[in-house]
């Protein structure tokens, strides 16, 4: 039975992926800080472990536990992450470091810990959940977008580095999904920029996220991303990237083909801050 680890498994995409892989017969380790939200997954057979990605000892303990219990790791789904909102001028550098600590450095740290086991078994699959936001930037989300650009770059390098060991690296690029990400992102924008020279525009940006993510019927359900993740795990020859979810392909197409000044204009207009 193949062993899969999923970070950020307590809700949204991570939880959906946990349940789907259990149905496919995987031994699934659901890793999260809010383990109390994983009771149902645990009742279905998931192994629930507490993991704080910002605590290296916590991460090490989890990987050691899995290897002691199973002796192998076949799949790592790096799903955990968050979006830091606010103007680049307003957000303290210490907060920006936290953004990179979770979305980039912790992702690579757990990957480093898993790779020796995958190399020894000459097989493995690493699935990094990035974002379409790793291809463009929106105002008041610069640090978040920078972190996702980094995930894209690191994944591309890693894919080529581990190819000869039988390990495949896949990038998942969600569009707009039914999660609380957008609501929290909007709240962060207000937290950091509502009392600065960017107050007026930041309020409009926060309102945009509240509107877009406040109506789940406008967005793609997490199962859309989970389906892409499971597909990338089960297929013998996965694509390097799976881009799915509302507006995912459209936005990347526009970014690629429109002049930058026009893309900027449309972005500001759609967000209501032009």
N, C-alpha and C positions, 0 to 999 in steps of 0.2 A: 504493500500500500504506500503510495507516494505521500510525502510530507510537505505541507505548505504552511508558510508563515505569512500573516497579514497584519501590517501595522495600521493603526487608526481604525480598528475593527469594531468600535462600539456603536457606530451609526453610519448612515448614508451608504456610500459606495463600499466601504470596508465591511460593513455588516452584510450587505447584499452579497458581496463576493464570498464571505465566509459561508453563508447558507448555501450558495450555489455549489461551491467546491465540496461541501459535505455531501450534497446530493450526488456528486460525481464520484464519491467513494474515497476522497482524500482524507488523510488525517490532517485536520486543520488546527493550527495554533492561532487563536485570536488574541492579538497583542494590543493593549490599550491602557490608558490611565483610568478611565471610567469603567472598570470591570463590572460594576453593578448593573450596567446596561446590557450585559451579555448573558443574562440568565437564560433567555430562550435559546440562544445559540449553544450554550453549554448543555441544555437539556436535549439538544439534537445531536450532541456528540463532540462539539468543539472543545478543545483544551484552551481554557482561558488563563492568560498570564498577564500580570501587571507589568507594564513597561512605560517608563518615562524616557523618551528619546533624548532629553536634555541631560540625562544622568547616565554616564558611561557605565557605571557599575550595574545599573538596572538593566541596560542593554546586554551587557556581558552575561549577567545571571540568566537572562531569558534564553540566550543562544546556548549556553552551557546546559541548561535544563532540557532543551529540545534534543540536543545531541546525546545527552545521557539517556534519555528515554527512548529515542528513536534510532540513534546511530547514523542518521542521514538527514539532509535537507534538500528537497527537490525543487521547491518553488519559494521565492521571496517576493511578496507584493509590497512594495514601498508605497503605501497609500497615505500615511499620516502627513498632515500639513495644515497651515492656516494662512490667511491673508491679512497682512498688515496694511491698513489704510491710513491716508493722511498725506499732506504735501511733503515733498522731500526736504523742504526747509524746516518744517515743524517737527518731524519725527526725530527724536533723539537717536544718536548713533547706537546707543546701547540697545534700544528697541529694535533697530535694524539688524543688529547682530543676532538677536533672538530669532528674527525671521529666518536668517541664514542658518542659524544653529539647528532649527527644526527641519526646514524644507531642503537644506542642502547637506550640511555637515553630518547631521544625525543619519540621514539617508545613506550617505557614503560610509559612515562608521559601521552600521549594521551590515551593510554589503560587504565590507572588509572582513567582518567576523564570520560571515556565511561562506565566503568564497573558498577557504581551505577545504571545507567539507565537500563542496561541489567539485572542486578540482580532483580530490582524491577518488570520488566516485565517477569522475569523467562525464558528468552530466549536471544539468541544472538550468533553471530559468529565473531570471531576475526581471520583474515587471515594475517599472517606475511610472507612477501616476504623476504626470506633469500637468500640462494645461495648454489649451490653445493660446493662453496668455504668455506662453513661452516664445511666441512669435511676434508679439506686438505689445505696446504699453498703453495703458489708459491713465489719464491724470488722476492723481491721488491714490495711485496703486503701484508706484514705481518700484518700491522695494520688493513687493510680491512678484511683480513681473520679472525683475532681475533674478530672483531666486528660481523661477521656473525656466528662464533662459539657461541658468546654470545647470539645472537638471537635464535639460536637452543636451547641452555640451558634454557633460560628464557621461551621460548614457551613451552617446555616440562614441566617445573614446573607449569606454569600458567594453562596448560590444566588440570592437576590433581587438582589444587586448586579451579577452578571454575566449575568443573564438576557437582557438586550438585546443582548449580544454573541454570542449563539448558543452559549453555554457552559452546560452542565448540571452540577449538583453533586448527588452521590448519597451517602447515608450507608449504610454496611453495618454491621449490628449483630449480630455473632456471639454465639451462646450458648456452651455448653461444647464445646470442640473438641479433637480429638486433637493437641495440641501440647505442648511442654515448658513452656508458660507457667505452668501451675498448680504444677508442681514447683518451678520457680525462684521463684515468688511465695512458696511455703511456706518455702523456704530463706531468703528475705529476711526473712520474719517472724521466724524464729529468730535470724537475724543481728542484728537490731536490738532485739528485745524479750525474748530468752530469759533475760537477766540483769537484768531490771527488775521493777518491781512488777506488770507485766503477764505475767510469765513463765508462770504456770499457764494462763491463757487463751490466750496466744499459742501455746503448745505444742499446745493442742487445735485451734486454728485451722490451724496448720501441718499437723497430722495429718489434718485434714479435706481439705486440698488434696492431700496425698500420696495419700490414699485415693481421692478422686474422679478425679484425673488419673493415678493409677498404673495404672489398668485401662482401656486404650484402648477396650475393647468397650463401656464405659459412655458413651462420648462420640461426637459426630458427627465424621466424617472431614473434613479440610480441604477436600476436593473439594466439600462442600456449600456452603461459603462461596465457593469459587472459581466455582462454578456461578452463584451469585447475582451475583457481580462481573461475570462475562462477560455474563450476561443484562442487567444494567444498562447495559453498554457497547453491546450490539448492538441493543437495542430503541430505536425512534425516540423514544418517550415514556416514559422510565424513571420509576419511583416515586421519591419523595423518600427513602424508607427501605426497606431490605430487611432484615428481621429473621428470622434462620434459625439452625439449630443447636439442639442439645438444650437444652430448658427455656427457650429464648429467649422464645417467646410466652407461656408459662405464667407465668414470673416477672414479666414486664411487666404481665400481666393482674392478678396478685395485688397488685403494687405500686400499680396504679391504683385498684383497687376495695376493698382491705382498709383498715381503720383503721390508722394508722401504728403504734400500740402493738401491734396484733396481728401486723402484718408484722415488726416488730422481734422479737417473741416467737418467731415461727416461724423467723426467720433464725437466732437464737441457738440454738434447739433443734436445727435441722437441722445446724448447724455443731458441735454438741456442747459449746457454751461457755456455756450458760444457767446 
